[in-house]
């Protein structure tokens, strides 16, 4: 059985916070591990803020749609919005996300989302940009980032 919720928000950073809290509440409702709920919320926050800043130029009044689908085995987050530009900053080159230690200031959010999610897909349909993020819930890898940070500390 799929449970879905759709959140439509105005393109303002204040609305991003409300959308993220609502998404976290849904993930928590399904008894996902607390750290995973936070990581999924972080991914949504990162993409929404990137859209608002880098594509929409902080212009308010633009609708952004966030759809969450939660099943027994998978969580899927679909973020869509109208845009004049077909590509969004670092997301156009997401296939080869570099090592976190070599990233410029911009691009770290892309790295985090790609590390947390099992699959990140970007596509354009007409004048709409669509991001689809998928996370396997069978054995979610909530320690992935923690393990990597420990590796980084050992190498320093």
FENWOTA-V108919 format. One record per helix or strand of 2 or more residues. SS is the DSSP state (A for helix, B for strand). FROM is the first residue (numbers start at 0). TO is the last residue. If there is no record, write none. Layout:
# FENWOTA-V108919
ss:SS from:FROM to:TO
ss:SS from:FROM to:TO
This chain:
# FENWOTA-V108919
ss:B from:2 to:9
ss:A from:12 to:28
ss:A from:33 to:54
ss:B from:62 to:69
ss:B from:73 to:81
ss:A from:88 to:95
ss:A from:99 to:101
ss:A from:107 to:115
ss:B from:118 to:124
ss:B from:127 to:135
ss:A from:143 to:154
